[in-house]
Every structure is written in structure tokens, then in C-alpha cells.
Amino acid sequence: MVEPERPPVLHVGPDVRGGMRAVMRGLFSSPLAERYRLETLATHTGTGAAERLAVYCGALWRLCWWSLRRRGRIVHVHATVRGSMLRKSFVVLFAKGLRRRVVLHMHSGPGDLVAEHAKLGPLRVALFRLMFRRADVVLAVSAASAGALEDLYGLTGVVVVPNPAPAAPEAPLDGERPPVALYLGGFANPVKGGEQMLAALALPELADLDAVLAGPGELPEDGRALLAARPRIEWRGWLEDAEREAALREAAIFVLPSTSEGLPMALLEAMAWGRAIVATAVGGVPEVLSDDEDGLVVPPADPLALAAALARLAADAGLRARLAAAARERAHRLNAEEVTDRLEAIYRRLLS
């Protein structure tokens, strides 16, 4: 018996490290890839300006070639704020001009969306409104992000498709060791809360906490001063996959002090690993974590509240174990099958 051919779907997005690429890679290894022939097209590689322009122009050419050869009907565009929205606006309009059906997948949190919109001039606002209205389907990763998009750009019917939690191994902790708190947001993007993390760690109640800080960017001056005074805090910079896994394996507590998020893959990964979570109530975080049930949820930009939650977890092994088990269970319910079923329903409707 000949199996039916899988319909092709072209996923357009960045080829740079970060959450959006992690989401795309997750889809390519999900059940969706068994039902559709997923192809990828990079519009951004994070290299120098001239190379970025060449990559982008080449992507538009390959999109044209893919469409004219009738390789497939659906173009799934992944975007976030700042330069990404500008690049993807032309991708969406170009794909629609080529008579493709377009899924526009926004990965930004509501805070980022509002802050970006406030900086836009009238021409870019008009361009982005046109982009959203020309797309056949607009997706957001949380209800909070969907609401922000609808309010800012006059949209209706933004569809919420949360990011799936990745699979993770059982990783029991050494109960004899002091708990380690892990922060992966780095210092390249202020909304990741690196400064809030440093301010919390500098407070007296966390003087004895072991902490690992990692992620993109450079440790700021106040961070270097803190590490010089506090040898139990370590800065590791960017972590590749194996290093990230090793950090999650040793950490009892995962910290997400962001001031804006969509639905961060780092949080979902820590939940899947069964780690006790302290996270801020931003974007889609309250949609997957309930305070004192499967994590501790604190207000954003509040180092005092962040420090109090971390101190509470560090002092209470029973609380850490209860929240960690509940977080892992919650992550199991946010599995790839459920998320890909939602995307497949959208693809089927566009193909009909």
C-alpha cells in the first residue's frame, strides 16, 4: 500500500540560537513532521550586516522559487519584535503575492509587543497592520500575547498555540548537596531580568545561596563585583546543549526573573526536568504555572519578592520536591502531541 504524500509546509525563521529556533527545531522532531513534509528557510543568521542582507535576499528568492515550483501551499512564518517583525512583514506580503497560505506565528510576550509598538512611526504601524491582516492565520504563544496583538493592531481571532514542553529525563538530585539556583537568561536582552537577578542575589537573605548564571551577553560590572564578593555564585556565559543539560542536572531551583515573555522554552524545559521554579508573572507564565502549586510566581521587576521566593525554596527541601513534581506533571500535559494537533487542524483548514 502506497502511503499518501505528506503536504509540504515551509517554516521561515531565524537560524540563530534562542527560543524561537528551539521551538522550530521542536516542531521538526514532533509528530507534525510525520504528517507534513516540513522544510525550513532561514531569513537571519546573526552574522555581519552584509551577510545578513545577503541571507535575507536569498531567502526571498528561495521562497519565490519554492512557490513557483508548486512545492507547497503553506508558508509558516515565525517572528518576534524589532528587526524580526520588519523582515517578516515583507516575507508575509511576498508569500501572499505568490498565492501561498500564510501562518504568522508571533513568539513575543505582551510587554515586548507594547514597548515595540510605542516606538513605531506611522509607516511601520501601517506596514505591520497590513502584515497581520494579510496573514491567513495569526498565532500567539499565550493568551496574554494574543490579547496584546489584538489591542495594538486591531485584530480579531488571534489563535493561541502554546509552545510544547520538551521531553526530559528523570534527573533526581543529590539530597546531600546544598540547592543550586540556575538562571539562563544572560545579559544581552534586558527583559530577561538579569539585573533583577543580580539585585536579588545581592540581598542578605541570599548570602548563602549557590547560584549559576548563564546565557548570552556579557556579565555587567555590578555582576562582576557581586561574583568577586560571593564565590558561591558562578557565571558560565552561553551554554551549548550538553552544557545546558549538565546545568539543569545539578540545579534544584530554576529562576525566570523576566519582565516580558511569550511562553519561554527555558521555563518549559526546566518544568520538564522536574525543577522547582521561581518565575515572574509575565506573558504566558501564569498560564502554565500556578503560584504555590507547581511553582512560585512573583511580580516582575521586584528583586525583594524574587529574593524572598528563592530564600523560601532554598530553606525548604519538602517544598522544592512538591513543586518540582507538580511542575514535571504540568509539563507532561503540555506535550508536543497536543500542540501539534492544534497546528495540524490549522494546516488542514488552509489546505482544504
N, C-alpha and C positions, 0 to 999 in steps of 0.2 A: 504494500500500500504506500503510495506516494504522499509524504507529508505536505500540507499546504504551505506555500511560501510565506515567510514572515514579512509583514509590511515594513518597509524601511522608515526610520524616523531619524532625522538629523538633529543632533544636540549641539547647539552653538554656545560656546562659553570660553572662559579663560583656561590657559594651561599654566597657571601659577599656583603655588602652594597656598592653601587656605580652605575655608569651609565650603565654598561653592564647588571647587574642584572635588572635594571629598564627597559631596552629595552626588555629583555627576558620576564619579567612579562607583559609588554605591549602587546607582541605578544600573550601571553596566554589568554589575555582578549580581543583580537581583532577578527575581522571576520574570520581570518585564523583558529582560534580554532573551528569555526563552520564547517569548511570544512575538517579539518585534526584532527586526534587524537594526539595532541601534548603531549609529555612526556618529562620529564626533568631528567638530570643526572648531579649531582654536582661533579666536579673534585677538588674543592678548597673551604674550608670553613673558612679560616682565623684564624684557631686555632694554637696550637703549632706545632713544626716541625714534631714530631712523629705522631700526629693526622692527619696532612696534608698528610703525606706519606700514612697513612692507608686509608684515604678518596680517594686518587688518585688511589692506587692499587685496592681498592674496586670498583671504577668507571670503571677501565679497565675490571675487572671481570664481572660486570653487563652489560657492553657493549657487551662482548663476549656472555653472556647468552641471552641478548636481540636479538642479531643477529642470534645465532644458533637456537633459538626457532622460527625464522622467524617472529618476531613481526613486522618488517617493513624494508623497503629498504633504507630509507634516514636518515642519521645522519647529523644534523646541528650543527656545532662546532663554538662556539663563543670564540674569542681570542683577546688579546691585546699584548703589548710588554712585555719585560723582562721575568719573570718566566712563564707567561701565554703562550707565544709562544713555549717555550720549552716543557711544559706539553702537549699542544695541538698538537705539531708535532707528538708525539708518539700516541696520540688518532687518528689522521688522518690516520697514516700509519697502525695502528691496525685495524681501521674500513675498510680500503681498503683491508687489508689482509683477512677480513671476508666477502668480496664481497659486502659491502654496498656502496651506492652512497653518496658522502660527499660534503656538502656545508660548506666551510670555510669562516666565517664571521669575518672580521677584523674591530675592533672598534677604532683603534688608529688613531691619526692625523699624518700628514706628518712629522711634527717636531720630534715627538717621534720615528717614524719609521726610520728617517735618523740618529738620535742620537743613537738609539739602534744598528743599522747596523754598525756604526763606531766603536763600542766596541766589535763586534763579532770576534771570531777567525775563521779560515778557516773551522774547523769541523762543527761549528754551522751554518755558512753560507751555507755549503753544505747540512746540515740537513734541514734547513728552505727552501732552494730551492726545495729539494725533496718533502717536505710537500706541498708547493704551487702547484707543478706540478702534484702531485698525486691527489689532490682535484679535484672533477668534476667541481665545480664552486667556484670561489673566489669572495667574496663580499667585498666592501668597503662602508663606510657611506658617503663619499663625493668624488667628482671628484679629489680633491687635494690628498686625501689619495690613491685613485686608481692609480693616476699618480706616486706617490712615490713608491708604491709596484711594479709597472711595471718597473720602472727605477732601483730599488735596486736589484730585484730578477729576472730580465729578463723575466717578464711575459707579456702576451697579453690577452686582453679580460676580465680584471677585471670589474665586474659588479657593478654599483653604486646603492645601495638601501639605501636611507636616513632613518634616524630614524623618526618615526611618532611623531608629536606633540600630547601630551595627551589632553584629554578633560579637560576643566576647567570651573568653574562657572563664571557668571558675578560678578565682585567684584569691585564696584565703590569705590573710595577713598573719604575720608573726605577732602573736598577742603579747610577747615579752618586750617588744621594742616600743619606744615612745611613738605616738602617732605622728605621721608626716603629712603636712598640708601641701597640696600641689596647685599651682596657678600656671596656666598655659597661655594666657593672653598676650604676653610680651608687652612691649612699649612702643610699637610702631603706630598703633591706632589708639587715640585717647579713649574712645568709647569702650575699649576692653577693660578699663578700670585699673590699669597698672598703678596709677598714682594713688588711687583709693586703697589698693592692696598694700602699698608701701606705708601709707599713713596708718593703716590698721596695725601692721606688724610693728610699727614704732611705738605703739601704746604699751604701757606697763603690763597689762593683763596678758599680753602675748610674749613676754620676755623669754619664756622657756619653750616656746613652740618651735619645733623643727619644721622648716618650710623649704620647698623647692620652687623657684620662679623660672619660667621658661617661655619661649615664644619668639616672635620676630622683633626686630628693633634692637636698640642698644639700651643698656641699663643707665638710667639718668643719674645725675650727680648725687641726689639725695639717696638714691638706691645704693650707690657705691659706699656712701658714708654709713648707711644702715648696715650693710654687709660687713664693713670693717669693724663695727661695734658689736655685731651679732653673728658670731661664727656658725651658729646653727641654721642660718639662712643661706641658701645656695642659689646662684644664678647660672643657668645652663644654656641660655640662648635658644636658638632654634633647634628643635629635636626632630630627627628623621623618624621614620615609622618604628624601627626597632628600639630607638632611644625613648620614644614616647611610650611604647608599651612597657618598657622597663620602669619608667617613672610612675605609670599607673599601677604597676605591680607592687611598688613599695609604698605608695601613698594610701593612707587611711581616709583622708579628707580631700575632697576636690572643691576648689573655690572658683566661683564665677562672679566677679565684682563689677560686671559691665554696667554701663549707663544706657546702652541701647543694644538690642539683639533682635534677630528674627526668631530662629529656633536653632541655637548653636549646636553643631555636630560634636564639639568638645564636651558639652554637657551630656548629650545623649550617650556618648562613648563612656563617660565616667559612670553614668547610671547603669549601663550595660555591664560594666566591670564590677558593679556592686560596691561603689564607694559612697561614703557619707558625704552629702552635698551641702554646701552653703552657697546660695545664689541670690542675686538681686531680682526684684520683681519688675522685670522689663520684658517687653515684647511677648514672645510665646512662652517664656519661662513659667509663669503661673498657670499656663495651660497644661503643663506636663509635670509640675511639682506642686504639691500642697504642703504648706508650712506645717512642720512637726509631724507630718505623715510619711513622706518619702524624701524629705529634705528640710533644711532651714532656709526660709525665704525672708530676705531683709530688704529694706528700702535702698534704692540706688544712691550713690554719692553720699553715703553715710558711714564713714570709717568706724565710728563708735559702735554702730549696730553690727557692722561686719566683724569687728573685733570681739564683741560680746558673743556672737554666734560661734565664732571659731573657738573661743575660750570654753564655751559650754560643751562643744563637741570634744575638744581635747581632754577635758576632765572627766568625761562620762563614756566609758567603753560600751556600756549597755545601750546608750542612746545611739552611738555610732553603728553598732551592729543592727539595731532595729531599723534605722533609716537606710542603711546600706542594703539590707534585704528587701525593703519596700521599694527602693529605687530600682533595683535589678528587676523586680517583678513588674514595675511600671514600664520599664524599657522593653520587656518581653511583649507587652501589649502594643507597643509602638513598633511592631515588626515590619520588615520590608514587604511581606505579603499584603498586609492591609494597605500600605501606601501605594504599592504598585497596582493594586486592584483599582484604586481611585484614578490613577493615571491611565490605566488601560480603558476604563469607562470613557474618559475624555477622548482618547485616541479613537476608540470605536465610533463615537459620535461624530468626530471630524471626518472619518473615513466613509461614513455612511452616505 
